[in-house]
Amino acid sequence: MPKRTASAVWNGSLQDGEGTMRMASGSYEGPYSFQSRFQEGDGTNPEELIAAAHAGCFSMALSADLGRAGHQAETVETTATVHLELEPAPPTIARIVLDTRAKVPGIEDAEFQELADAAKRNCPVSRALASVASIEVNAELVS
């Protein structure tokens, strides 16, 4: 059973402090701060990393579902947008939108939409985020 780890260090108070997030694989290490999370400061934030994980997981799940249905995807490109609501407190991830575009020769749009919806429900990250009130997918089939 694979295990994946990441770590974070925070120094100082919430609003004036700063931190670093690090993937155990060494593929990413970078700063985060109150400004990068709740305003528009430099650095990353937990929600951006959740968005990256969800986009990657969903793209792979959709590709797998397409393959099982007999359709080989040439490309699946997904952007995940995580909506962090600050009010009412406490801050909450209230919504995630998955915008995906895929090039899949020979598939009808109705079947593509069904497979995209199934991938949204079944990718491991979607299931881990089950407490998010709304996870939406906007799937576009491109030629």
C-alpha positions as CSV (number, residue, x, y, z in Angstrom):
1,M,0.0,0.0,0.0
2,P,1.6,3.3,-1.1
3,K,2.1,6.0,1.5
4,R,2.8,9.6,0.5
5,T,4.0,12.3,2.8
6,A,4.6,16.0,2.9
7,S,5.5,18.3,5.7
8,A,5.0,21.9,6.7
9,V,6.7,24.2,9.2
10,W,5.1,27.4,10.5
11,N,7.1,30.1,12.3
12,G,5.4,32.9,14.2
13,S,1.9,34.2,14.6
14,L,-0.9,33.5,12.1
15,Q,-0.9,36.9,10.4
16,D,2.8,37.8,10.6
17,G,4.4,34.3,10.4
18,E,5.7,32.4,7.5
19,G,6.2,28.8,6.6
20,T,7.5,26.2,4.2
21,M,5.8,23.2,2.7
22,R,7.8,20.3,1.4
23,M,7.0,17.1,-0.5
24,A,8.9,14.1,0.7
25,S,9.8,13.2,-2.9
26,G,11.7,16.5,-3.2
27,S,9.5,17.5,-6.2
28,Y,8.3,20.7,-4.4
29,E,9.4,22.9,-1.6
30,G,8.1,26.4,-1.2
31,P,6.9,29.2,1.1
32,Y,3.4,29.9,2.3
33,S,2.0,32.7,4.5
34,F,-1.2,34.3,5.7
35,Q,-1.0,36.6,2.7
36,S,-0.6,33.7,0.2
37,R,-3.5,31.9,1.8
38,F,-6.1,34.5,2.6
39,Q,-5.0,37.4,0.4
40,E,-2.9,37.6,-2.8
41,G,0.7,37.2,-1.4
42,D,3.6,35.3,-2.9
43,G,3.9,31.6,-2.2
44,T,1.5,28.7,-2.2
45,N,-1.2,27.6,0.2
46,P,-2.9,24.4,1.2
47,E,-5.9,25.0,-1.1
48,E,-3.6,25.4,-4.1
49,L,-2.0,22.1,-3.3
50,I,-5.4,20.5,-2.9
51,A,-6.3,21.9,-6.3
52,A,-3.2,20.4,-7.9
53,A,-3.9,17.0,-6.3
54,H,-7.5,17.0,-7.3
55,A,-6.7,18.1,-10.9
56,G,-4.1,15.4,-11.3
57,C,-6.2,12.7,-9.7
58,F,-9.3,13.5,-11.7
59,S,-7.4,13.6,-15.0
60,M,-5.9,10.2,-14.3
61,A,-9.3,8.7,-13.2
62,L,-11.0,10.1,-16.3
63,S,-8.3,8.6,-18.6
64,A,-8.7,5.2,-16.8
65,D,-12.5,5.3,-17.1
66,L,-12.3,6.2,-20.8
67,G,-9.9,3.3,-21.3
68,R,-12.1,0.8,-19.6
69,A,-15.0,2.0,-21.8
70,G,-12.9,1.4,-24.9
71,H,-11.8,4.9,-25.6
72,Q,-8.2,6.0,-25.6
73,A,-7.8,9.6,-24.5
74,E,-5.1,11.6,-26.3
75,T,-5.1,14.3,-23.7
76,V,-7.0,15.1,-20.5
77,E,-6.3,18.6,-19.1
78,T,-8.0,19.7,-15.9
79,T,-7.9,22.9,-13.8
80,A,-9.3,22.6,-10.3
81,T,-10.5,25.7,-8.6
82,V,-10.9,25.5,-4.8
83,H,-13.2,28.1,-3.3
84,L,-12.2,29.0,0.3
85,E,-15.0,30.7,2.1
86,L,-13.9,32.9,5.0
87,E,-17.3,33.8,6.4
88,P,-19.0,32.6,8.3
89,A,-16.0,31.4,10.3
90,P,-14.2,29.1,10.4
91,P,-12.7,29.2,6.9
92,T,-14.1,26.3,4.8
93,I,-13.5,24.8,1.4
94,A,-17.1,25.2,0.2
95,R,-16.7,24.3,-3.5
96,I,-14.4,22.8,-6.0
97,V,-14.8,23.2,-9.7
98,L,-13.0,20.8,-12.1
99,D,-12.8,22.3,-15.6
100,T,-11.5,19.6,-17.9
101,R,-10.9,19.4,-21.6
102,A,-10.1,16.1,-23.3
103,K,-9.3,14.9,-26.7
104,V,-10.9,11.5,-27.1
105,P,-11.4,10.2,-30.7
106,G,-14.6,8.3,-31.4
107,I,-16.6,9.1,-28.3
108,E,-20.0,10.7,-28.2
109,D,-20.4,13.7,-25.8
110,A,-23.2,12.0,-23.7
111,E,-20.9,9.1,-22.9
112,F,-18.0,11.4,-22.2
113,Q,-20.1,13.4,-19.8
114,E,-21.2,10.2,-18.0
115,L,-17.6,9.1,-17.6
116,A,-16.5,12.5,-16.5
117,D,-19.2,12.5,-13.8
118,A,-18.1,9.0,-12.7
119,A,-14.5,10.1,-12.5
120,K,-15.5,13.1,-10.3
121,R,-17.3,10.8,-7.9
122,N,-14.7,8.1,-7.8
123,C,-11.2,9.5,-8.0
124,P,-9.5,9.0,-4.6
125,V,-9.1,12.8,-4.0
126,S,-12.8,13.5,-4.6
127,R,-13.7,10.7,-2.2
128,A,-11.2,12.2,0.4
129,L,-12.8,15.6,-0.1
130,A,-16.4,14.2,0.4
131,S,-17.2,16.8,3.1
132,V,-16.9,19.6,0.5
133,A,-20.4,20.8,-0.1
134,S,-20.1,21.0,-3.9
135,I,-17.7,19.4,-6.3
136,E,-18.6,20.2,-9.9
137,V,-17.2,19.1,-13.2
138,N,-17.4,21.0,-16.5
139,A,-16.2,18.6,-19.1
140,E,-15.5,19.7,-22.7
141,L,-14.7,17.2,-25.5
142,V,-12.3,18.8,-28.0
143,S,-11.4,17.7,-31.5
